[in-house]
Amino acid sequence: MKITIASDHAGFGLKSRILRYLTEKKLEANDLGTAGRDSVDYPDYAVKVAKSVSQGESDRGILICGTGIGMSIAANKIRGVRAALCHNVTTAEVSRRHNDANILVLGERVLDEETALQIVETWLRSEFDAGRHQKRIEKIEAIEQREQADAPLSKE
């Protein structure tokens, strides 16, 4: 499984710890930044990971910012992405089993390290249940297609 990960400055510490965890578990991880605590704009990093997942370059993605809210909003703008902001192992498991979330979003300021690592572990080992949940995923995909078709043409 190839995992692409990124954070903004507020999520850099937790991202570094998760990268060590992924390496310890011998999982392939691609770090798209940021490289420190200097202020950066979270949408830039959310889009990098979301496009990597959406275009099939990565199997799954992980994004970290201060609360996770901004990253999840930005990542979910990319077609084919189902980014789930998770605060505990239950939401992590359900995000995979019911929603087939392909990006996990975490908030460094709202999670302790132990909980965050438990969330990552649960999310990575949980599989999509499909069945009755599959038709809901298809409805989400249909919304994306309709919205893209209705999007106004760029003025550029």
C-alpha positions in Angstrom: 0.0 0.0 0.0 1.4 3.4 -1.0 0.5 6.2 1.3 1.0 9.9 0.5 1.2 12.2 3.5 1.4 16.0 4.0 0.8 18.7 6.6 0.9 22.4 7.1 3.1 24.0 9.7 0.6 23.2 12.5 0.6 19.5 11.7 4.3 19.1 11.1 5.2 17.5 14.4 2.4 14.8 14.2 3.2 14.2 10.5 6.8 13.5 11.4 5.7 11.0 14.1 3.3 9.3 11.7 6.0 9.0 9.1 8.2 7.2 11.6 5.3 4.9 12.4 4.7 4.1 8.7 8.4 3.3 8.3 8.4 1.1 11.3 5.5 -0.8 9.8 7.4 -1.1 6.5 4.7 0.8 4.6 5.6 2.9 1.5 5.1 6.6 2.4 5.6 9.6 0.2 6.0 12.9 2.1 4.8 15.9 0.1 5.7 18.5 2.8 5.8 20.8 4.6 9.3 20.6 5.9 9.0 22.6 9.1 7.1 24.9 11.3 7.3 28.0 9.0 3.8 29.2 8.1 2.3 27.7 4.9 -1.1 27.5 3.4 -2.9 24.2 4.1 -4.9 24.1 0.8 -1.6 23.7 -1.2 -0.7 20.5 0.7 -4.3 19.2 0.7 -4.5 19.4 -3.0 -1.1 17.7 -3.6 -2.2 14.7 -1.6 -5.8 14.7 -2.9 -4.6 14.7 -6.5 -2.1 11.9 -5.8 -4.9 9.7 -4.5 -7.5 10.9 -7.1 -5.1 10.1 -10.0 -4.1 6.7 -8.6 -0.5 7.6 -7.8 -1.2 6.6 -4.1 -3.6 4.1 -2.6 -4.4 6.4 0.3 -3.5 9.7 1.8 -3.0 11.3 5.2 -3.3 15.0 5.9 -2.6 16.8 9.1 -3.2 20.5 10.1 -4.0 22.2 13.4 -7.6 20.9 13.7 -8.0 18.9 10.5 -10.9 21.0 9.4 -9.2 23.1 6.7 -7.4 20.1 5.2 -10.6 18.1 5.0 -12.5 20.9 3.3 -9.8 21.5 0.7 -9.1 17.8 0.0 -12.8 17.1 -0.6 -12.9 19.6 -3.4 -10.9 17.1 -5.6 -13.0 14.7 -7.6 -12.8 11.1 -6.3 -11.6 12.1 -2.9 -13.4 11.0 0.3 -11.3 12.7 3.0 -12.5 11.9 6.5 -11.6 14.0 9.6 -11.3 11.5 12.4 -11.0 12.1 16.1 -11.0 8.6 17.5 -10.7 4.9 16.4 -14.4 4.5 15.9 -14.7 7.3 13.3 -11.5 6.0 11.6 -12.9 2.5 11.3 -16.4 3.7 10.1 -14.8 6.1 7.6 -13.2 3.1 5.9 -16.0 0.5 6.4 -18.9 2.7 5.4 -17.5 5.6 3.4 -14.4 4.0 1.8 -12.5 7.1 2.8 -9.3 7.3 0.8 -7.7 10.2 2.8 -7.4 10.4 6.6 -7.3 13.8 8.1 -6.1 14.6 11.6 -5.6 17.6 13.8 -2.4 17.9 15.7 -3.9 20.5 18.1 -6.8 18.3 19.1 -5.2 14.8 19.3 -2.6 13.4 21.5 0.1 11.4 19.8 -1.0 8.0 21.1 -4.6 8.5 19.9 -3.5 9.7 16.6 -1.3 6.6 16.0 -4.2 4.4 17.0 -6.4 6.2 14.5 -3.8 5.7 11.8 -3.4 2.0 12.6 -7.2 1.4 12.6 -7.8 3.4 9.4 -5.0 1.5 7.6 -6.2 -1.9 8.5 -10.0 -1.3 8.0 -11.5 -2.3 4.7 -14.6 -1.0 2.9 -17.7 -3.2 3.6 -19.2 -2.4 0.2 -22.7 -4.0 0.1 -25.4 -1.4 1.0 -22.6 1.2 1.4 -21.5 0.9 -2.2 -24.7 2.6 -3.6 -24.1 5.6 -1.3 -20.5 5.9 -2.6 -22.0 5.8 -6.1 -24.4 8.6 -5.2 -21.5 10.7 -4.0 -19.8 10.1 -7.3 -22.9 11.1 -9.2 -23.0 14.4 -7.2 -19.4 15.1 -8.2 -20.2 14.4 -11.9 -23.3 16.7 -11.8 -21.5 19.5 -10.1 -18.5 19.3 -12.5 -20.9 19.4 -15.4 -22.7 22.4 -14.0 -19.5 24.3 -13.2 -19.2 27.6 -15.0 -16.5 27.9 -17.6 -13.3 29.5 -16.5 -12.9 33.2 -17.5 -9.2 32.6 -18.1 
